[in-house]
Each structure stands twice: as structure tokens, then as C-alpha cells.
């Protein structure tokens, strides 16, 4: 692993990330993820259906977060085109999909974002937006987002690493906590997170170091108590999500010499019950360029779904093939199955 520390600049190379995962695990005698699935009678891992369409609308973001597995930032130019978004709408109409989960980067920075949300809402699907909160206060053109979300009954999922400014800013950048608090107040003002309003506001916790998240239930109680007491902020639920060892977080683990220790924690915490409920079993991830993946993490590693090459793009969406595919796994999958498990909706088991 020491040789990897000298080559940090290679982490933007997807094949190199996969090489790191392979070298880090197999050379140290730790088991392959697939062997754990065999023990759990889950190999090959297969879908239970297709309920969620998670769409990466682009890698452009107004923030540069230390834990970001997308490697998003203001300098990223990858943006989903309107043509690809229209292809997504066709796929949604021709499927059993009930939830459309919009992510990025900051999905709101896609110039077709509002149009697409309105189109999905008209189809009767639940729309979820993974909003980084600070985008709401980043520019006047975004100030009306809370009202827009309300009008389209959008469910908001927002990252907030901690209820203190020090821990939040250390992970997401200076001043992020104060901007997040301002945005949360704006969302509360239109009804988000308020009991019986029907407007759902959920927060996401990611650990700031090389450790697993604590109990989601306990964290939620702490966050609700502190945010209400200190800022009069309310929200519905808190999701505790394990950091997956890819992209910027993988670079951090290697540079800080925490990689093997973290992988051992993940492997030793493998939970068969969590493996049964991993999000890739009922979700398809759509990349900014329209290619299809089993999950957002496989997308970042460019591991396309295991169907015919032609059907790997949303323009050739074929429901039966996707529902009957085998899901591709690698060592990063230990992150979703450790402890209580981790998904875009928090704990699994």
C-alpha cells in the first residue's frame, strides 16, 4: 500500500481505483465480497424489482466536499442533456418505477432541472432531490427553490455531517454550516420538515473519518434536539450513510494510511441481512451521459450493468433485461453491507 501513497494523482483514473481495491484486499488475505455473498446464499446478487430511478444530472457542484464519491465541484463540466432527460422520461413511462431520485453534483445546476422535475411530477412519480442545502442560498436564482420544491411535492434529502459548524465545515468547506442553517430555515418556512405538512425533509450523516456511523436512531435524536434548541430547525428523519472507499474518500484513506484498517472494519462488520436489502436490488442508477449502472458507486467506477452493450444506455431501456440481470460487485460493496447496512436511505438492517 505504500507504493499507492506515492501515486495519489492517479485517483481520477477509474481503473486505478479498482486496482487499489484489488491490491488492498486480496494481497492482505481479506475475503472477496463475492465470497461473502456465496456464504449468505446471495450470489449472484440479483434484483428484487425496479422501483427507483436514480439520475445523476451532472457532476457540477457549488461545493467540493472531502468525502464526495462523485468527485464533484465547480470545475466539472459533465451535465445531462435535455435529450438524455427525455430518454429517461420514456423509460420511466415504460416501467414500474415509482420514485425518481435526482442527484449530482448539485442537480439544481443542470439548466433543465426544473423542467424535468415538473415532467416527472406530472407522471405521478415521487420526486426526490439530493440537495446540498447551500445551493439554495448560493445565488438569487435559487432563492425560490423551497417554493418550487413545495409546488411539486419534492422530497428533500440533504447532507449535514453534524449539528456543529466545526465538524460540518471540516468535511464540506468553510462557511457551509451557516449557509446550511439558513437554507434549512427557508425550507422550514414553507413547511418542509414540519409535522403533518406532508413536505418531507430528511438529513444525511456521513462520518468524517475512517470509521462506521453510529446508531442512526441515536444520531437522529441528537440532531433533532440540537438543531431545534440552537436554531429552531425541524426535519423528518436522519439517514446514517457509510462512506464508500472510492474517489476522494479512497484518496483520503490511502494518504492517511487508514485504507487497510478501514477495509478490515468493513469486512469484519459484514451483515447478511444488510446484503439482502442493498439498494442496487431495486434501483437503477443513470449516469449524466445516460449509461446505466447498478448503483451510484458502480457508476463512479464505470461498471455498467451486465446486460447487452446496446441496452446499457437509457435510450435502449429494456425492463425485462434489467430485472433479470446479475448485479456487479467489487470490494467497495462491503461499505453497503457493514453493520446495519447503508443505502441512500440510510440503515438497511
VEXDREN-2710 file (C-alpha; in Angstrom, 1 decimal):
% VEXDREN-2710
k/r/px/py/pz
1/UNK/0.0/0.0/0.0
2/UNK/3.0/2.4/0.5
3/UNK/3.5/2.4/-3.3
4/UNK/0.0/3.7/-3.6
5/UNK/0.7/6.7/-1.4
6/UNK/3.2/8.0/-4.0
7/UNK/0.6/7.9/-6.8
8/UNK/-2.3/9.9/-5.3
9/UNK/-2.7/11.9/-8.5
10/UNK/-3.9/8.7/-10.3
11/UNK/-7.2/8.6/-8.3
12/UNK/-9.1/10.2/-11.1
13/UNK/-8.3/7.1/-13.2
14/UNK/-11.1/4.6/-12.6
15/UNK/-9.0/1.5/-13.5
16/UNK/-6.5/2.6/-10.9
17/UNK/-9.2/2.9/-8.2
18/UNK/-10.2/-0.7/-9.0
19/UNK/-6.6/-1.7/-8.8
20/UNK/-6.3/-0.1/-5.4
21/UNK/-9.3/-2.0/-4.1
22/UNK/-8.0/-5.3/-5.5
23/UNK/-4.4/-4.8/-4.2
24/UNK/-5.6/-3.6/-0.8
25/UNK/-7.9/-6.5/-0.2
26/UNK/-6.6/-9.6/-1.9
27/UNK/-2.9/-9.1/-1.1
28/UNK/-3.7/-8.9/2.6
29/UNK/-5.7/-12.1/2.8
30/UNK/-9.1/-10.5/3.3
31/UNK/-12.1/-12.2/1.5
32/UNK/-13.6/-11.0/-1.7
33/UNK/-17.1/-9.5/-1.4
34/UNK/-18.4/-12.2/-3.7
35/UNK/-17.3/-14.9/-1.3
36/UNK/-19.4/-13.3/1.4
37/UNK/-22.4/-13.4/-0.9
38/UNK/-21.8/-17.1/-1.5
39/UNK/-21.8/-17.7/2.2
40/UNK/-25.1/-15.8/2.5
41/UNK/-26.6/-17.7/-0.4
42/UNK/-27.0/-14.4/-2.3
43/UNK/-24.5/-15.0/-5.2
44/UNK/-25.0/-13.9/-7.9
45/UNK/-26.7/-10.9/-6.4
46/UNK/-29.9/-10.2/-8.4
47/UNK/-32.6/-7.5/-8.4
48/UNK/-35.9/-7.9/-6.5
49/UNK/-37.6/-5.4/-8.9
50/UNK/-37.1/-1.9/-10.3
51/UNK/-38.7/0.7/-8.1
52/UNK/-36.2/3.6/-8.1
53/UNK/-34.6/5.5/-10.9
54/UNK/-31.6/7.4/-9.5
55/UNK/-30.4/10.0/-12.0
56/UNK/-27.1/11.8/-11.8
57/UNK/-27.9/15.1/-13.5
58/UNK/-24.3/16.2/-13.7
59/UNK/-21.1/16.5/-11.7
60/UNK/-21.1/20.2/-11.5
61/UNK/-21.5/21.4/-7.9
62/UNK/-21.0/24.6/-5.9
63/UNK/-19.1/22.7/-3.2
64/UNK/-16.0/20.5/-3.0
65/UNK/-16.7/18.0/-0.2
66/UNK/-13.9/15.9/1.2
67/UNK/-16.0/12.7/1.3
68/UNK/-17.6/13.1/-2.2
69/UNK/-17.6/9.9/-4.1
70/UNK/-18.6/11.7/-7.3
71/UNK/-15.5/14.0/-7.2
72/UNK/-18.0/16.8/-7.9
73/UNK/-17.1/20.5/-8.0
74/UNK/-17.5/23.9/-9.7
75/UNK/-14.9/22.9/-12.4
76/UNK/-16.8/19.8/-13.6
77/UNK/-18.5/20.2/-16.9
78/UNK/-20.4/16.9/-17.2
79/UNK/-24.1/17.8/-17.4
80/UNK/-27.0/15.6/-18.5
81/UNK/-28.5/17.0/-21.8
82/UNK/-32.3/17.5/-22.3
83/UNK/-32.2/14.8/-24.9
84/UNK/-31.0/12.3/-22.3
85/UNK/-33.5/13.5/-19.8
86/UNK/-36.3/13.0/-22.4
87/UNK/-35.0/9.4/-22.8
88/UNK/-35.2/9.0/-19.0
89/UNK/-38.9/10.1/-19.2
90/UNK/-39.6/7.5/-21.8
91/UNK/-38.0/4.8/-19.6
92/UNK/-40.0/5.9/-16.6
93/UNK/-43.3/5.8/-18.5
94/UNK/-42.5/2.3/-19.8
95/UNK/-41.6/0.8/-16.4
96/UNK/-42.9/0.2/-12.9
97/UNK/-40.7/3.0/-11.4
98/UNK/-42.5/4.9/-8.6
99/UNK/-39.6/7.0/-7.3
100/UNK/-37.2/9.3/-9.3
101/UNK/-34.1/10.2/-7.2
102/UNK/-32.2/13.2/-8.6
103/UNK/-28.6/13.6/-7.6
104/UNK/-25.3/15.2/-8.8
105/UNK/-23.1/17.2/-8.1
106/UNK/-25.8/19.7/-7.4
107/UNK/-28.7/18.6/-9.6
108/UNK/-30.2/22.1/-9.4
109/UNK/-27.3/23.4/-11.5
110/UNK/-28.5/21.4/-14.5
111/UNK/-30.2/24.0/-16.8
112/UNK/-33.1/21.6/-17.4
113/UNK/-33.6/20.6/-13.7
114/UNK/-36.9/22.4/-13.1
115/UNK/-38.4/21.3/-16.3
116/UNK/-37.5/17.7/-15.6
117/UNK/-38.9/17.8/-12.1
118/UNK/-42.2/19.1/-13.4
119/UNK/-42.4/16.4/-16.1
120/UNK/-41.7/13.6/-13.6
121/UNK/-44.3/15.1/-11.2
122/UNK/-46.9/15.0/-13.9
123/UNK/-46.2/11.3/-14.4
124/UNK/-47.3/10.7/-10.8
125/UNK/-43.9/9.6/-9.5
126/UNK/-42.4/10.7/-6.2
127/UNK/-39.5/13.0/-6.9
128/UNK/-36.6/13.1/-4.5
129/UNK/-33.8/15.7/-4.7
130/UNK/-30.4/15.3/-3.0
131/UNK/-29.9/18.9/-2.2
132/UNK/-26.7/20.1/-0.6
133/UNK/-28.6/23.0/1.0
134/UNK/-26.0/25.6/0.2
135/UNK/-27.2/25.8/-3.4
136/UNK/-30.4/27.4/-2.1
137/UNK/-28.5/30.4/-0.8
138/UNK/-25.7/30.4/-3.4
139/UNK/-27.3/32.7/-5.8
140/UNK/-30.6/34.7/-6.1
141/UNK/-31.8/32.5/-9.0
142/UNK/-32.0/29.6/-6.5
143/UNK/-33.8/31.5/-3.6
144/UNK/-37.2/30.3/-4.8
145/UNK/-36.2/26.6/-4.7
146/UNK/-38.1/25.9/-1.5
147/UNK/-41.4/27.1/-3.1
148/UNK/-40.6/25.2/-6.3
149/UNK/-40.0/22.0/-4.3
150/UNK/-43.2/22.6/-2.4
151/UNK/-45.3/23.1/-5.5
152/UNK/-44.0/19.8/-7.0
153/UNK/-44.2/17.9/-3.7
154/UNK/-40.5/17.1/-3.9
155/UNK/-38.9/15.1/-1.1
156/UNK/-35.7/16.7/0.0
157/UNK/-32.6/14.7/1.2
158/UNK/-29.8/16.9/2.4
159/UNK/-26.3/16.2/3.7
160/UNK/-25.4/17.7/7.1
161/UNK/-22.4/16.0/8.6
162/UNK/-23.0/17.4/12.1
163/UNK/-25.1/19.9/14.2
164/UNK/-21.9/21.9/14.9
165/UNK/-20.1/24.2/12.5
166/UNK/-16.6/22.9/13.2
167/UNK/-17.4/19.3/12.1
168/UNK/-19.6/20.2/9.2
169/UNK/-17.1/22.8/7.8
170/UNK/-14.2/20.4/8.1
171/UNK/-15.9/18.0/5.8
172/UNK/-17.7/20.3/3.4
173/UNK/-15.8/23.6/3.5
174/UNK/-15.6/26.9/5.4
175/UNK/-19.0/28.6/6.0
176/UNK/-21.0/25.6/4.8
177/UNK/-22.7/25.1/8.2
178/UNK/-24.0/28.6/8.5
179/UNK/-25.3/28.5/4.9
180/UNK/-26.9/25.2/5.5
181/UNK/-28.7/26.5/8.6
182/UNK/-30.0/29.4/6.5
183/UNK/-31.3/27.1/3.9
184/UNK/-32.9/24.8/6.4
185/UNK/-34.8/27.7/7.9
186/UNK/-36.0/28.7/4.4
187/UNK/-37.3/25.1/3.9
188/UNK/-39.0/25.1/7.3
189/UNK/-40.6/28.4/6.5
190/UNK/-42.6/26.8/3.6
191/UNK/-43.4/23.7/5.6
192/UNK/-40.6/21.3/5.0
193/UNK/-39.8/19.1/8.0
194/UNK/-42.8/20.4/9.9
195/UNK/-45.2/17.8/11.4
196/UNK/-48.3/17.0/9.3
197/UNK/-47.2/19.3/6.4
198/UNK/-46.7/16.4/4.1
199/UNK/-43.4/18.0/2.9
200/UNK/-40.5/15.7/3.7
201/UNK/-37.1/17.0/4.7
202/UNK/-34.5/14.3/5.6
203/UNK/-30.9/14.9/6.6
204/UNK/-27.9/12.7/5.8
205/UNK/-24.9/12.0/8.2
206/UNK/-21.6/10.8/6.8
207/UNK/-18.7/10.0/9.2
208/UNK/-15.8/12.5/9.0
209/UNK/-13.1/9.9/9.5
210/UNK/-12.1/6.3/8.9
211/UNK/-15.0/4.8/11.0
212/UNK/-18.5/3.5/10.6
213/UNK/-21.5/5.6/11.5
214/UNK/-23.1/5.1/15.0
215/UNK/-26.7/4.1/15.5
216/UNK/-29.0/6.0/13.2
217/UNK/-31.7/6.2/15.8
218/UNK/-29.5/7.7/18.4
219/UNK/-28.0/10.2/15.9
220/UNK/-31.4/11.3/14.8
221/UNK/-32.4/12.1/18.4
222/UNK/-29.2/14.1/18.9
223/UNK/-29.6/16.1/15.7
224/UNK/-33.3/16.8/16.3
225/UNK/-32.6/18.0/19.9
226/UNK/-29.6/20.2/19.0
227/UNK/-31.0/21.8/15.8
228/UNK/-34.3/22.6/17.5
229/UNK/-32.6/24.0/20.6
230/UNK/-29.9/26.0/18.9
231/UNK/-31.6/27.1/15.6
232/UNK/-35.3/26.2/15.9
233/UNK/-34.9/23.9/12.9
234/UNK/-37.1/20.8/12.3
235/UNK/-36.7/17.8/10.0
236/UNK/-38.3/14.4/9.5
237/UNK/-35.6/11.7/9.5
238/UNK/-31.8/11.4/9.6
239/UNK/-30.0/8.8/7.4
240/UNK/-26.7/7.5/8.5
241/UNK/-24.6/6.5/5.5
242/UNK/-21.3/4.7/5.5
243/UNK/-18.5/6.3/3.4
244/UNK/-17.7/4.1/0.4
245/UNK/-13.9/3.7/-0.4
246/UNK/-13.9/5.3/-3.8
247/UNK/-12.8/8.6/-5.3
248/UNK/-11.9/11.4/-2.8
249/UNK/-12.7/9.2/0.2
250/UNK/-10.4/6.5/-1.1
251/UNK/-7.7/9.0/-1.7
252/UNK/-8.1/10.2/1.9
253/UNK/-7.9/6.6/3.2
254/UNK/-4.7/5.9/1.3
255/UNK/-3.0/9.2/2.0
256/UNK/-3.8/8.9/5.8
257/UNK/-2.7/5.3/5.8
258/UNK/-6.1/4.2/7.0
259/UNK/-7.1/2.2/4.0
260/UNK/-6.4/-1.4/5.2
261/UNK/-7.8/-0.7/8.7
262/UNK/-11.0/0.7/7.2
263/UNK/-11.4/-2.2/4.9
264/UNK/-10.9/-4.6/7.7
265/UNK/-13.6/-2.8/9.7
266/UNK/-16.0/-3.1/6.7
267/UNK/-15.2/-6.8/6.1
268/UNK/-15.4/-7.8/9.7
269/UNK/-18.8/-5.9/10.0
270/UNK/-20.4/-7.7/7.0
271/UNK/-24.1/-8.3/7.7
272/UNK/-26.0/-10.9/5.6
273/UNK/-29.3/-9.1/6.5
274/UNK/-28.0/-5.9/5.2
275/UNK/-26.8/-7.6/2.0
276/UNK/-30.3/-8.8/1.3
277/UNK/-31.6/-5.3/1.3
278/UNK/-28.9/-3.4/-0.6
279/UNK/-30.3/-0.6/-2.7
280/UNK/-28.9/-2.0/-6.0
281/UNK/-31.6/-4.7/-5.8
282/UNK/-34.5/-2.3/-6.6
283/UNK/-32.7/0.7/-8.1
284/UNK/-31.1/1.6/-11.4
285/UNK/-28.5/4.4/-11.5
286/UNK/-28.4/6.6/-14.6
287/UNK/-25.1/8.4/-15.3
288/UNK/-25.0/12.0/-16.6
289/UNK/-24.4/10.6/-20.1
290/UNK/-27.3/8.1/-20.0
291/UNK/-25.4/4.9/-19.3
292/UNK/-27.0/2.5/-16.7
293/UNK/-25.4/1.2/-13.6
294/UNK/-26.4/-1.0/-10.6
295/UNK/-25.8/1.9/-8.2
296/UNK/-24.3/5.3/-7.8
297/UNK/-21.0/3.8/-6.7
298/UNK/-20.6/1.4/-9.6
299/UNK/-21.4/4.4/-11.8
300/UNK/-18.3/6.3/-10.4
301/UNK/-16.2/3.2/-11.1
302/UNK/-17.7/2.9/-14.7
303/UNK/-19.1/-0.6/-14.0
304/UNK/-22.1/-0.6/-16.4
305/UNK/-25.0/-3.0/-15.9
306/UNK/-24.5/-6.6/-17.0
307/UNK/-26.9/-6.6/-20.0
308/UNK/-26.1/-6.4/-23.7
309/UNK/-23.9/-3.4/-24.7
310/UNK/-26.8/-1.8/-26.6
311/UNK/-29.1/-2.0/-23.6
312/UNK/-26.6/-0.3/-21.3
313/UNK/-27.9/3.1/-22.3
314/UNK/-31.2/4.6/-21.2
315/UNK/-32.1/5.2/-24.8
316/UNK/-32.4/1.4/-25.2
317/UNK/-34.1/0.9/-21.8
318/UNK/-35.4/-2.7/-21.6
319/UNK/-37.2/-3.5/-18.3
320/UNK/-37.1/-7.3/-18.5
321/UNK/-33.3/-7.4/-19.2
322/UNK/-32.6/-5.1/-16.2
323/UNK/-34.9/-7.0/-13.8
324/UNK/-33.2/-10.3/-14.7
325/UNK/-29.6/-9.2/-14.7
326/UNK/-26.9/-10.1/-12.2
327/UNK/-25.6/-7.2/-10.2
328/UNK/-21.9/-6.4/-10.5
329/UNK/-20.0/-6.3/-7.2
330/UNK/-16.5/-5.4/-6.0
331/UNK/-14.7/-4.8/-2.7
332/UNK/-16.3/-1.3/-2.3
333/UNK/-19.6/-3.2/-1.8
334/UNK/-18.5/-4.0/1.8
335/UNK/-19.4/-0.4/2.6
336/UNK/-23.1/-1.0/1.9
337/UNK/-23.3/-4.2/4.0
338/UNK/-21.3/-3.3/7.1
339/UNK/-23.1/-3.2/10.4
340/UNK/-26.7/-2.1/10.0
341/UNK/-26.0/-1.6/6.3
342/UNK/-26.0/1.6/4.2
343/UNK/-28.1/2.9/1.4
344/UNK/-29.2/6.3/0.0
345/UNK/-32.0/5.9/2.6
346/UNK/-29.7/5.2/5.5
347/UNK/-29.6/1.9/7.5
348/UNK/-30.9/-1.2/5.9
349/UNK/-31.0/-3.9/8.6
END
